[in-house]
Amino acid sequence: MADDATDKLKAEMKALRAEYLAESPERVRELSEALGRLRARDAAALGDLHRYFHRLAGSGGSYGFAEATTRSREAEHAVASIAAETRLLERADFALLEQHVLAVADAFRNAQRTFAADASN
C-alpha cells in the first residue's frame, strides 16, 4: 500500500516537473523581453529582470533543477549589483545580462534533455 502511495507521488512530481519544463520557454522569453526593454531604456525593466531571475532561482530548486537555480541566482545577483550602481548602463552591462539570460536558457535546455532521457528509461 505504501509503495502505491510512493509511486503515485513520484508520478505526480514527474508530471509537475514536466509542466514546469514545458513553461520554461515562456520564462526565457520574459527574460529576453525584459532585456530588450532595458536596452530601450525602460527603467522598470531592470526590476523586472531581477524579479524574474529571483522567481526562477526559487522555483528551479523546488522542482529539482539545480542548474537552473544556480544560473538564475547568479543572474539575480548580477542584476542587483548593476542596480546598486547609480549610473547609466553601458554596453558591457547589457552583454553581461544577455550572457545570464543565455545561461538560464541553456540550463533549461539541459534540464529538458536530462528529463527526457530519464523518462525514456
C-alpha positions as CSV (number, residue, x, y, z in Angstrom):
1,M,0.0,0.0,0.0
2,A,2.8,2.4,0.9
3,D,4.5,1.6,-2.4
4,D,1.3,2.6,-4.3
5,A,1.3,6.0,-2.5
6,T,5.0,6.5,-3.2
7,D,4.5,5.6,-6.9
8,K,1.6,8.0,-7.1
9,L,3.6,10.8,-5.5
10,K,6.5,10.2,-7.9
11,A,4.2,10.2,-10.9
12,E,2.6,13.5,-9.7
13,M,6.0,15.1,-9.1
14,K,7.2,13.9,-12.5
15,A,4.1,15.5,-14.1
16,L,4.7,18.8,-12.3
17,R,8.4,18.8,-13.4
18,A,7.3,18.2,-17.0
19,E,4.8,21.0,-16.8
20,Y,7.4,23.3,-15.3
21,L,9.9,22.5,-18.1
22,A,7.2,23.0,-20.7
23,E,6.7,26.5,-19.4
24,S,10.4,27.3,-19.4
25,P,10.5,28.8,-22.9
26,E,7.9,31.3,-21.8
27,R,10.1,32.2,-18.8
28,V,13.1,32.7,-21.0
29,R,11.0,34.8,-23.4
30,E,10.1,37.0,-20.4
31,L,13.8,37.4,-19.6
32,S,14.6,38.3,-23.2
33,E,11.8,40.8,-23.5
34,A,12.8,42.5,-20.3
35,L,16.3,42.7,-21.5
36,G,15.1,44.2,-24.8
37,R,13.0,46.8,-22.8
38,L,16.1,47.6,-20.7
39,R,18.1,48.2,-23.9
40,A,15.3,50.6,-25.0
41,R,15.8,52.4,-21.7
42,D,12.7,51.2,-19.9
43,A,13.6,51.9,-16.3
44,A,11.2,49.3,-14.9
45,A,12.9,46.5,-16.9
46,L,15.8,46.1,-14.6
47,G,13.5,45.5,-11.7
48,D,11.5,43.0,-13.8
49,L,14.7,41.1,-14.7
50,H,15.6,40.9,-11.0
51,R,12.1,39.6,-10.1
52,Y,12.1,37.1,-13.0
53,F,15.6,35.7,-12.1
54,H,14.6,35.6,-8.4
55,R,11.5,33.7,-9.2
56,L,13.4,31.2,-11.3
57,A,16.1,30.8,-8.7
58,G,13.5,29.6,-6.2
59,S,11.3,27.6,-8.5
60,G,14.1,25.8,-10.2
61,G,15.3,24.3,-7.0
62,S,11.8,23.4,-5.9
63,Y,11.3,21.3,-9.0
64,G,14.8,19.7,-8.7
65,F,16.6,21.7,-11.5
66,A,19.7,22.7,-9.7
67,E,21.5,24.2,-12.7
68,A,18.5,26.5,-13.5
69,T,18.6,27.6,-9.9
70,T,22.3,28.3,-9.8
71,R,22.3,30.2,-13.1
72,S,19.2,32.2,-12.1
73,R,20.7,33.1,-8.7
74,E,24.0,34.2,-10.3
75,A,21.9,36.4,-12.7
76,E,19.8,37.8,-9.9
77,H,23.0,38.8,-8.1
78,A,24.4,40.4,-11.2
79,V,21.2,42.4,-11.7
80,A,21.3,43.5,-8.1
81,S,24.9,44.7,-8.4
82,I,24.1,46.6,-11.6
83,A,21.0,48.2,-10.0
84,A,23.1,49.2,-6.9
85,E,25.3,51.4,-9.1
86,T,23.7,54.7,-9.8
87,R,24.9,55.2,-13.3
88,L,23.7,54.7,-16.9
89,L,24.0,51.2,-18.1
90,E,26.8,50.5,-20.5
91,R,27.3,48.1,-23.4
92,A,29.2,45.7,-21.0
93,D,26.2,45.7,-18.7
94,F,23.9,44.6,-21.5
95,A,26.3,42.0,-22.6
96,L,26.6,40.6,-19.1
97,L,22.9,40.4,-18.7
98,E,22.5,38.8,-22.1
99,Q,25.0,36.1,-21.0
100,H,23.0,35.4,-17.9
101,V,19.8,35.1,-19.9
102,L,21.5,32.7,-22.3
103,A,22.9,30.7,-19.3
104,V,19.5,30.3,-17.8
105,A,18.1,29.2,-21.3
106,D,20.9,26.7,-21.5
107,A,20.2,25.4,-18.1
108,F,16.6,24.8,-19.0
109,R,17.6,23.0,-22.3
110,N,20.0,20.8,-20.3
111,A,17.2,20.0,-17.8
112,Q,14.8,19.2,-20.7
113,R,17.3,16.8,-22.2
114,T,18.0,15.1,-18.9
115,F,14.3,14.9,-18.0
116,A,13.5,13.3,-21.4
117,A,16.4,10.8,-21.1
118,D,15.2,9.8,-17.6
119,A,11.7,9.5,-18.8
120,S,12.6,7.1,-21.6
121,N,14.5,4.8,-19.1
